[in-house]
Amino acid sequence: MRMLTGFAFVWVAISAALVQAQSADEVLRAHSKTASSVNKSGYWEEFNNSFTGSNLNDWNIFSRAGWRAMNKGYYDTAEHEFLAALKAARKLGLDDPRLLARSYADYAWALQKQGRHAQAEPLAKWALVAREATFEPGTPAVSQSLNQVATLYYDLGRYEDAEPLLRRAIDAQSKSSKANPVEHARSQTLMGLLLAAQRRYAEAEPYFARAANLREKAQGPSNPDTADAWNNLAWVYHEQGKDDQAEPLFVKALRVFERSRGESDLSVAHVLDGLGQILARKGKTDEAEANYLRAIAIWDQAADQDVSLLQVLRHYADLLEQKGRSADLEKIKARLAPLRSRFTMTQASLGRWYRFPEPSQMVVPASSGPLNLPRIPG
C-alpha cells in the first residue's frame, strides 16, 4: 500500500510539472528532480525489487494497438492506447528514459494528428530532450523526435523554428553510422517540404532528391514510400518548369501507386493531374485530357473531397479553352462555380499534391525487466 501511495504521489507531481512547464528543459528538470527525490527516499529501489516483466508485456500490447490504430487513421483510438502504454511505461521506472520517451512521443503523435498541438508540444519536446540526453546524435530515436517537433512547428506555420531542428537531424544522420536510412529520408523530405512551402523550390530540390535515393536503396523501387519520394521530387521539378525531369518520375510513381494503393487512390489522382499539366504544355492535348478526366473521376468517387478537385477542374477548363471546345468548357465552369464557394483557396502555400511521410513505429527496446539506465541529467 505504501508503494502504491508513493507511486501515485510521484505521478501527480510529474503530471503537474508537465502541465506547468514552459519548455522542454523545464519539463525534463521537473521530471528528473522528482525521480531523484523518490530514489533518495528508497521508494524506487523497493519498486524495482518487486517488479515483474509483465509490465513490459502490457506496454507492448498497448503500444502495438496504438500503432495499428495510427496506421488506419483512427487517431482517437490511438490516443487511448498510447495513454495506456504511457501508464505501463511509468511502472517500468522513472530512470528508464527509453520507454518513457518513446511513450510520450507516441502519445504526442496521436494528439498532433488530431490537431491538438498545444497538448502535444510539451510531451514531444520532453521526449526529444530525454532522447538527446540518452542516445547519440543521428540515432533513430533522436532523429525521430527532431522530426516530430519540427513537424509540429510546420503544422503551426512556425517554419523558422522547424528548420534548425531538421538541419540538426540531417547533419547528425549524415555523420552517424547508426542512422536509420528511412528516418534519414523522412528528415530530408520534411526539409524539402518546409522549403517548398516557402516557395524555395531550388533549395528544396536536393533534399527531395536525396530522400528519393535513400528510399529507393532502403525500401526498393516498388515500395509506395519510394513512389511518394519520387512524387515529391517530380512536383518540385514541376514547380520550376523542369517538365522533362518531372515526367518520368510521375510515370514511375503512378505505376507503383496503381499497383500498391489501387487505381482509385487519391495519390493516383494527384499524379494524373501533374502529368496532365505537363502533357498539355507539350501540346499532347488528347493525352492530357485523358489524365484529367481520370483524375476527376477518382475525385468524384472520393468520400472526402478537397481543393485538389477544384484545381484539376481548373486545369481541365484551361485545356478545353485551348482546344476551343466551348460547350464542354461551359459544363466544367458550371461545376467550378459551387466548388469555389465550397473549397476556399486559403490553403497552405504547399500544395496537397506533395506527400508527407508518416511517422514510423520505433523498435521496441528488448528487455524483460527494468532497464536500469543512468538517470536523465537535470
Steps between C-alpha positions, in 0.01 A plus 500: 500500500785736587653433155177575313444816696851618426466412132177697471658798673798495266289507188267772627811710545633410155166568332483841666854577388417402141197724493678800650832471317566764235788322329639153447789582734260587780300184439817291510631671813167454676494132404859437607456685827198290589680179409799602711285572805330164467832317476629678809199375695582141404162463331635431154734223611209335676285526189772355276547207732130415474482552122402219261536484122123503444500879497713504185260254339214734583692788346560302182133412466381859540778644284436263210125559522567873490711473186246277329241771564741774383571319174126477433440866584308429822686763698253524788531124556879529476491771765332269751735211423811716526377646828467147636852424371625815671355386830669162456831672418476702818489175696828400338678782672584866501862406434417331168500785246469274196151364552379816667621728219359261240164498681481878525598533132236250386232665710599841360470365144140394562415841645678681216313300238176625654617861478557529875840659464497690830466171687748315280782757506627464860486120479687483168760749625553303820555183297753684281705629793487163676615318188779746432621444857490123452597422140771610259422766236374352175352187656141414404333603827661846505432551129137401539448749783669781308275421204194485725552839661591653162179360350300647786653841433437455128132433570484822701673700225806555720745434220782694663483263800469182292795561265788489753363178649496331160847627418626353829337166419638483146851606602516242779357221285746574221788449745366205701558135413192417709259714299190327367470569123120517510499754783780686320278511192216639714726780622606583142138494382379721784771755422398493136135552593589783735694680228236430235233644729699825487536467121875444538480233231862505386612444861241227553602301192820336634326395821225325306762341274696363796179374660408314182846346478491388865152352463585314181812345652337410832149401392528422131343651186164325544432640849225766519716710734764511228230603253396778741860624492500494118170686503638776723808541283283505187282776640794719598634456144150585374493818710822612330382413149739205470246284320749263339631405845157488664316285244692170537481524879122554485469197271705279736305618805168446322581136421592425861195681642264315266649165596538558874212735587252433223399690188245712688736625771528877535877483459428371147272799435768745611760347270256494208440872550873570494553289190203668333653843547833388355337330200285806434805724495666262255202521267386141570148618570318171447726320747470789742120488480496127570705560815275783618182302441634204691611720789159669514327160504710395799411818687132457418509164681699629799326520834709799610550748219729798538628797305699265273177423310457870435857518374474214251169636367665836442786335315253309288306819431819666376558206266145515362537872438829431322325243278207734433235261635261761636208265573714268715666801660164635617421167667825512694444865595161399638677246723761754608253759630375309807845361572649848526267576789547157655878486485677823582843568357639599839684167529863486603743609232621141469266315267318190620652304214826465694512188718590534867697208647309344787675433833632148532480274802832478682655167595387383843795480742572137581469438873308282739546728797636835618754644260698672776639775276668803657260765619429781254722793602318795647 
